[in-house]
């Protein structure tokens, strides 16, 4: 199948090409507004060239970098939730219908606000815009932020049925601590900060002397439109104050909840990971509002980490034991109360000599001419290897027996895990033959010469060539934020015997 994640990449890519280089391809010109093809391919070649090992690349995969310690066991600790929620150093990211709040003109687009003042710093990859957002939410008189936090921590502790009722929904993301790069010693030396009112705030949370770091929360404002307006107004006022432009509106400052992939596909790795984390949870929470066992309302408890059925009805069984009327609550094991991630297998396909690479063009987006990797959802009782063999054969007719898992990537559209592999086909006159007549989802699939695809991965190497000479069909490949691009690039690097990912043993 043509996986939704690939459709996202194709859709976003089709909006950033300029028809100047492809005027002879009239079927493409209406979709390609701003960049020429060489510029686009240059952008797709630069994002990950700083990585020198496969391990480094995997640890920094877009949407999936480990940027907080989730300390998931602390979600059930109501005392920890209360302390972390109210701590002055706590950071908040805001969503509306799973779309993140951004300001597209700031250095870093994703809006991150704090409880206390002067908490943000510009000396690491996490904090920016410290001048704009030096004032903490707890110091905004008309926001009633403390009251909102207190109400949530109470409702969360009591598992109150009104958790969903016209209130913001809070999700604990984790702690930015030493395990993910926090310089705690430096923070301890700084010790305190002084806010705009002259009060002193702690710079990090110390819980039980064991868990020390900066808490991160995501906040869904979908059911709190008035609060959302106040947050946007605050962000706008702070930007205007720093830039000395009091007349500018949120629209003028590019402040909105973005649905555009051109924004969240150009986040920094830290921003992308935080955004993806919150989005995938809120998508799950918002899709599941009623219990699949009894139909009663479910609420997010454990600071957003678990769904809880509000059905309080019980009955006595034959042995006189009191049991819940809800079959989900009665079950010894239930997988409907915790978030689910859909597994998607995706692979780049090559031959043993690394002279060819098989890429596919989906029918729905044939006009973009973006050739991508073979991908599809895993089915019950399939291994990764079996699922990929099936997808490769069903989509392309090619038979492959050698498959190795390389890397994975969370893909928050809406909640997938891309399992990236490399597949090697033994050419024997039969295995490599392409046949598109099985599930008929593809417009085309072809074996490309590695030398040609290399020019798309590394366009700077073909800077002296006329792009219309070596790529007359204006073929594109996925953007570098995707695991698909990384798999293609890996094969290209292997073929050239330039193993920039030195510990790749394939």
Secondary structure, DSSP 8 states (H G I E B T S, - for coil): ---HHHHHHHHHHTTS--GGGGTT-HHHHTT--S--HHHHHHHHHHTTTT--SHHHHHHT-TTT---SB--GGGGG-HHHHHHHHH-TT-EEEEEETTEEEEETTSSS-B-EEESSSS---SSSSS---TTTT-S-GGG-TTT-HHHHHHHHHHHHHHT-GGGGSSS-EEEEEEEE-GGGT--HHHHHHH-EEE-TTS-EEESSEEETTTEEEEEEEEEE-TT-HHHHHHHHHHHHHHHHHHHT-TT--TTTTTEEE---HHHHTSS-HHHHHHHHHHHHHHHHHHH--B-TTT--BEEEETTTTEEEE----EEE-TTS-EEES-HHHH-SS-SSSS---EEEEEEEEEETTS-EEEEEEEGGGGGGTB-B-EEEE--TT--HHHHHHHHHHHHH-----EEEEEEEEEETTTTEEEEEEEEEE--SSSTT-----SS--EEEEEEEEHHHHHHHHSGGGGTTS-HHHH-TT--B---TTSHHHHHHHHHHHHHTT--SSTT---
